[in-house]
Amino acid sequence: MISKDTKFLIVGLGLLGGSYAMGLKQEGYTVYGLARRQETIDYALEHNMIDEGQIEVNEFVSKADVVIFCLYPKAMVNWIKEYKHLFKKGALISDVSGVKTNIVDVVQEELKDMDVEFISCHPMAGRETSGIEYANTEMFKKANFIITPTKYNTQPAIEFCHDLAYTLHFNHISILSIEEHDHMIGFLSQLCHVIAVSLMNTHDNSHLVEYTGDSFRDLTRIAQINENMWTELFLLNKDILLDETNQFIDAISHFRDALANEDEQEMKRLFIQSTQRRKLFNKNDGKKA
């Protein structure tokens, strides 16, 4: 359980890390920060996001009861391999990684002989912008928070993550297995990014900007994308994302055939089915857990 004496260290003060730090500070917790650039630490201090910050990795790490990694997955694994000896005895370690396969098992194996516990989480919040200057806790209020425990995690750690999500005012909190998470994220997030990127790359459509309507803007909002992070996430979840992409290709090919054959009944059936399925998401908007 989180107490007011709990001290947090955020490793990586970008958009999400900065937002975590901001939210925890607003709730009265002691927050430390680690970042690559001194300018980032200075910004976090000036805006009261952290109590202390450093760019050097040293015994400073051992001040924290909870360490939350807001790094790319592979960078987190490498960081832990190099600096795991600095963790405070009994510390809880967590992350924000968008893919869990080939990450969680590696970290837990790395820490298996240490008196710390790693439990993975995924706050499904973000923006098309990056950097601490865009940090904002408002994005948590309509976002889902997923806890992905394994057999190596304890019930107190799971409860702690639930408390963390509640403290940061996430809208809905769920518990999924690693496998369930990566299948879900492959469809609900990664495939959506593939579609948005592909739509933007279908034509050189920059000359259409003066005529664009809401449909195109809504569909392509997430096409403004961090090429380094998303390439890494896609490759880590390659098999699942390939399967989801193939299923989408089948679905759009089926619609194309219905259109080519002027099959009005099938087109209407597909429209009705999509409308009914979308209504389920409308019912869940604003639901709190």
N, C-alpha and C positions, 0 to 999 in steps of 0.2 A: 504494500500500500504506500501511496505517496504521503509524506509528511512535510510540514513546512521547513523541516531541517534538511530535506533532500536537496543535494547539490547536483546540478546537471552540467555536463560538458557537451556542447554541440561541435562536432568535427565537420567543418565545411559550412561556411556562412554564406551560402548563396540564397536564392529565392526561398527555398523550403527551409533550409537551416536557419536563415534569418527570421523567417516567420515563426518557427518553433521557438527560437530564443525570445522573440518579442512576446509571444503568447505566454510563455512561462514566466517571464519577468512581470508581465501585467498581472499575473496571479500571485505575485509575491515571492517567487522562488529565486534562489541563488543560481545564476547561470554563468558559465564560463564558455569561452569560444576559442576555437583553433581555426586558422585560415592561412592561406598561402601568402596573402598580401597584407602588409601593414595597413594599407589604406582601408581594407575591409574591416580590420579590427578597430581602427579609428572611427569609422562610420558607425559601427555597432555600439561603441562606447558613447559617442556623441548623441546617439538616438536612444540611449538607455535600453538597449537590447541585451547587453551582457554586463556583468559586474567586473570581469577581468577577461583579457584575451591575449593570445600569443600567436606568433608565427613559428616559433621553435617548439618541437615536440620533445618534452623532457618530463621531469617529475611533476610538472604542472598537471599532468593527466591524472595523477593519483589523488588529487583533491576532490574528484567527482565520485559520487555514489552511482550515478547513472551516466553512461556515455552513449550518445545517439549520433550515429554516422549518417551524414547527409552528403555522401560522396557517390560517385559512380560505383557500381558493384565491384568491379575488378580493382579499382583504387582502394576501396574499403578492405578487400581481402589482403592486398599487399601491405596496407597500413597495419593491419592487425598482426600479420606475420612478423613485421619488423619491430613493432612497439608494444606487443602484448604484455611484456614484462612490466610495463608502467601502470597497468590497471590496478586500481585499489582492490585489496582482498574483499571478496563479497560483492563486487560491483555488478550491476546489471548492464548489459550491452544490448543495444538495439540499432535499427536502421530504418531507412525509408525506401529501400530498393524496389524497383518496379518488376523485377524478376527474381524468383527464389531458387529455382533449380540450378545446381552447380555453384551456388553461392552459400546458401545456408549450411549445407552439409560440410562444405570446405571450412567454413568459419568454426562450426561446432567441433569439428575434428581437431582444428588448430588449438582450440581452447579446452579440450577435454580433460587435461591434467591440471588445469588451473582452477582456483576458487573464484570463478566468475561464471555468469550465465548469459548466453547470447540467445535472445528471442527476437525473431524477425517480424517486422510490421510494414504495412504499406498504406500511408496516407494518400488517398486518391484525390489530391488537390494540386493545383499548379496553374500556371499561366503560360502564355506564349513568350513572355519576357523572362529574362534571367538576371540574376544579380541581387545583392542584398538591398539595393535601393528600391527594389520592387516588393520587398517583404510586406505582407499584409495578412493579418489573422482572419480577416473577413472571409477569405476563400475557404476556411475550414468549416464555416457554419452550414454549408449545403453539401459538404463533401463526405464521402464514406471513408471509414478507417478499418483496415483489415489486419487482424492478428493471425499469424501463421505459425503456430507452435508445432514442435515435433515431439517425439517420444522422450527427448532429452530435456524438455522444458518442464518446469514446476508450475503448480497451480498459482502460487503467489506471484510468479513472473507474469502469467497470463492476466491475473487480476490487476497487476501494476500497469500493464499496457492498456487495459480497459480504462483505468483511472486516468492515465495520461491522455487518452483520446477524449475522455469526458472533460478533463481540465482545459483542453484546447478547444472545446466546443465543437467537435466534429458532429455531424448530423446523425450518422448511423454507424454502429460498431458491429463488425462481424468477425467470426472465427472460421478460417478455412485451412485445409491442409495445404502443403506446398504444391501438390499436384493440382488440387482444385483451384488454387489461386492462379497458377500459370495458365491453365486452360481458360479461366474466366478472363484474365487480363489479355490473353491472346485474341479473344473475340471482342470484348467491350472497349478495349483501348488500342491495342496494337494494330488490329485490322482496320479500325477507324482511321488511324494515322496513315496506313498504307493507302486507303481509299482517297483520303484528302490529298496526299502527296501526288498520287496518280492522276487525280482530277486536275490539279494545277499543272501537271506535266503533259496533259493530253494535247494541248495546243499552246502556242505562245500567245496567251490570252491577255497580256498586259494592256493591249489597246482597247479592251472591253471594260476597263475600270469605270468609265463614266456611265456605263449602262447597267452595271451590276445591281442585282436585286438581293433581297434578304436570303433567298434560297442558296445562292452561290456563296454568299458571305458565311452563312451558317455551316454549310457543308465543308468549307475550306478553312475555317478559323484555325484549326490545329495543323494546317499545312506549313505554318510558320514555325519551323521545327529546329531543335538543337541536333545537328547532324552527328555529333560525336556521341552524345548520350543515347540517342535512339538507335543508332547503328549497333552499339554495344548491347542494348536491351533486346533488339530483334535477333541478333546472333545467339544470345544466351537462350532465347526461347524459340529457336529456329524451327524445330520439328512441329511444334504446336501451331506456330504462325503460318507455316507452309500449309498445314492441313486446313486452317481457317480460311486462308487465301484461296485455296482450291475450291472450298465449298462456296465462297463468294463468287468465284468465276462461274461455277455451275449455276448459281442462282441468277446471275446477270445474263448468262447465255440463254437460260430458259426464258427470261423476260424478252430478250432480243428475238428469240424464235416466235414467241407469241405475237410480237409486234410485226415481224416479217410476214407471218401467216394471217395477219389481221384477225387474230383470235380474240374477239372482244370479250367473250365470256371468261377466258382465262386471265386476261388483263384485269378485268373487274374483280375476279376472285383474288388475285394477288393484291390489288389495292385494298380490298375489304380486309384481307388477312393482315396486311401490314398496319392498317388503321387500328384493328382490334388489339394487336400486339403492342402497339405504341401507347395505347390507352393504359396499359398496365404500368408503364413507366410514369405516366401522368399522375396516377393514383399514389405513387410513392414519393412524389415531389414534396419536400418539406417534412417528411416523416422522421421523427427523432427516436433514437434508441440509446 
